Amino acid sequence: MSAARKRVAVVGVGTMGTQAAWRLAARGAEVVGYDRFAPGHDRSAAGGETRVFRSAHFEDTRYVPLLRHADAL
Ligand SMILES: Cc1cc2nc3c(=O)[nH]c(=O)nc-3n(C[C@H](O)[C@H](O)[C@H](O)COP(=O)(O)OP(=O)(O)OC[C@H]3O[C@@H](n4cnc5c(N)ncnc54)[C@H](O)[C@@H]3O)c2cc1C
């Protein structure tokens, strides 16, 4: 990231939005997330209390190293 601090707005802070915001912030950006519901709400694909993180991938095992890397992050 350049010396000038980037300002980024992320609209929709579910799975993808929160990850993008987190990694951008880790690189020094000033990040604001906007969502139509409160954090942790149960109306997104990622919300609720029944989700798991799987490291198995039936369709293509080449995704498995990527999944392991994501899990470690
Ligand atoms: C029951 C279930 C089980 C699943 N299990 C797995 C699993 O085991 N493993 C796996 O890898 N994947 C699983 N998935 C899929 C995974 O959850 C989704 O692919 C992933 O969460 C999608 O991420 P996303 O950021 O695109 O959407 P979301 O996580 O849904 O986030 C979108 C966000 O955008 C917000 N938003 C939408 N419209 C607007 C707007 N106009 N203005 C502001 N905010 C807005 C929403 O409120 C939400 O917070 C599962 C999905 C479901 C439903």
The ligand as an SDF file (V2000), in Angstrom:
LIG
                    3D

 53 58  0  0  0  0  0  0  0  0999 V2000
  -27.1960  -23.0010    5.6160 C   0  0  0  0  0  0  0  0  0  0  0  0
  -25.9040  -22.6780    4.9120 C   0  0  0  0  0  0  0  0  0  0  0  0
  -24.7640  -23.4430    5.1730 C   0  0  0  0  0  0  0  0  0  0  0  0
  -23.5630  -23.1790    4.5320 C   0  0  0  0  0  0  0  0  0  0  0  0
  -22.4850  -23.9380    4.8230 N   0  0  0  0  0  0  0  0  0  0  0  0
  -21.2880  -23.6560    4.2620 C   0  0  0  0  0  0  0  0  0  0  0  0
  -20.1350  -24.3970    4.6000 C   0  0  0  0  0  0  0  0  0  0  0  0
  -20.1870  -25.3240    5.4040 O   0  0  0  0  0  0  0  0  0  0  0  0
  -18.9720  -24.0900    3.9920 N   0  0  0  0  0  0  0  0  0  0  0  0
  -18.8730  -23.0670    3.0920 C   0  0  0  0  0  0  0  0  0  0  0  0
  -17.7720  -22.8050    2.5770 O   0  0  0  0  0  0  0  0  0  0  0  0
  -19.9600  -22.3460    2.7480 N   0  0  0  0  0  0  0  0  0  0  0  0
  -21.1570  -22.6210    3.3050 C   0  0  0  0  0  0  0  0  0  0  0  0
  -22.2570  -21.8860    2.9640 N   0  0  0  0  0  0  0  0  0  0  0  0
  -22.1110  -20.8670    1.9390 C   0  0  0  0  0  0  0  0  0  0  0  0
  -21.4520  -19.6020    2.5180 C   0  0  0  0  0  0  0  0  0  0  0  0
  -22.0610  -19.2940    3.7440 O   0  0  0  0  0  0  0  0  0  0  0  0
  -21.6800  -18.5050    1.4990 C   0  0  0  0  0  0  0  0  0  0  0  0
  -21.1670  -18.8700    0.2360 O   0  0  0  0  0  0  0  0  0  0  0  0
  -20.9790  -17.2060    1.9390 C   0  0  0  0  0  0  0  0  0  0  0  0
  -21.3190  -16.8800    3.2660 O   0  0  0  0  0  0  0  0  0  0  0  0
  -21.3830  -16.0900    0.9970 C   0  0  0  0  0  0  0  0  0  0  0  0
  -20.6760  -14.9340    1.4170 O   0  0  0  0  0  0  0  0  0  0  0  0
  -21.1420  -13.5160    0.9270 P   0  0  0  0  0  0  0  0  0  0  0  0
  -20.2410  -12.5130    1.5940 O   0  0  0  0  0  0  0  0  0  0  0  0
  -21.2430  -13.4990   -0.5600 O   0  0  0  0  0  0  0  0  0  0  0  0
  -22.6480  -13.3580    1.4500 O   0  0  0  0  0  0  0  0  0  0  0  0
  -23.1950  -13.1480    2.9340 P   0  0  0  0  0  0  0  0  0  0  0  0
  -22.3300  -13.8410    3.9640 O   0  0  0  0  0  0  0  0  0  0  0  0
  -24.6400  -13.4910    2.8740 O   0  0  0  0  0  0  0  0  0  0  0  0
  -23.0170  -11.5840    3.1660 O   0  0  0  0  0  0  0  0  0  0  0  0
  -23.7290  -10.6170    2.4290 C   0  0  0  0  0  0  0  0  0  0  0  0
  -23.9600   -9.4130    3.3680 C   0  0  0  0  0  0  0  0  0  0  0  0
  -24.4020   -8.3130    2.5800 O   0  0  0  0  0  0  0  0  0  0  0  0
  -25.4540   -7.6660    3.2580 C   0  0  0  0  0  0  0  0  0  0  0  0
  -26.2530   -6.9700    2.2660 N   0  0  0  0  0  0  0  0  0  0  0  0
  -26.9740   -7.5060    1.2700 C   0  0  0  0  0  0  0  0  0  0  0  0
  -27.5610   -6.5550    0.5500 N   0  0  0  0  0  0  0  0  0  0  0  0
  -27.1680   -5.3600    1.0910 C   0  0  0  0  0  0  0  0  0  0  0  0
  -27.4440   -4.0140    0.7900 C   0  0  0  0  0  0  0  0  0  0  0  0
  -28.2400   -3.6690   -0.2610 N   0  0  0  0  0  0  0  0  0  0  0  0
  -26.8750   -3.0440    1.5590 N   0  0  0  0  0  0  0  0  0  0  0  0
  -26.0690   -3.3870    2.6150 C   0  0  0  0  0  0  0  0  0  0  0  0
  -25.7890   -4.6520    2.9540 N   0  0  0  0  0  0  0  0  0  0  0  0
  -26.3320   -5.6310    2.1990 C   0  0  0  0  0  0  0  0  0  0  0  0
  -26.2030   -8.7840    3.9740 C   0  0  0  0  0  0  0  0  0  0  0  0
  -26.9820   -8.3060    5.0550 O   0  0  0  0  0  0  0  0  0  0  0  0
  -25.0320   -9.6760    4.4200 C   0  0  0  0  0  0  0  0  0  0  0  0
  -24.5620   -9.3380    5.7280 O   0  0  0  0  0  0  0  0  0  0  0  0
  -23.4770  -22.1190    3.5950 C   0  0  0  0  0  0  0  0  0  0  0  0
  -24.6270  -21.3290    3.3360 C   0  0  0  0  0  0  0  0  0  0  0  0
  -25.8170  -21.5790    3.9960 C   0  0  0  0  0  0  0  0  0  0  0  0
  -27.0200  -20.7080    3.7100 C   0  0  0  0  0  0  0  0  0  0  0  0
  1  2  1  0
  2  3  1  0
  2 52  2  0
  3  4  2  0
  4  5  1  0
  4 50  1  0
  5  6  2  0
  6  7  1  0
  6 13  1  0
  7  8  2  0
  7  9  1  0
  9 10  1  0
 10 11  2  0
 10 12  1  0
 12 13  2  0
 13 14  1  0
 14 15  1  0
 14 50  1  0
 15 16  1  0
 16 17  1  0
 16 18  1  0
 18 19  1  0
 18 20  1  0
 20 21  1  0
 20 22  1  0
 22 23  1  0
 23 24  1  0
 24 25  2  0
 24 26  1  0
 24 27  1  0
 27 28  1  0
 28 29  2  0
 28 30  1  0
 28 31  1  0
 31 32  1  0
 32 33  1  0
 33 34  1  0
 33 48  1  0
 34 35  1  0
 35 36  1  0
 35 46  1  0
 36 37  1  0
 36 45  1  0
 37 38  2  0
 38 39  1  0
 39 40  1  0
 39 45  2  0
 40 41  1  0
 40 42  2  0
 42 43  1  0
 43 44  2  0
 44 45  1  0
 46 47  1  0
 46 48  1  0
 48 49  1  0
 50 51  2  0
 51 52  1  0
 52 53  1  0
M  END
$$$$
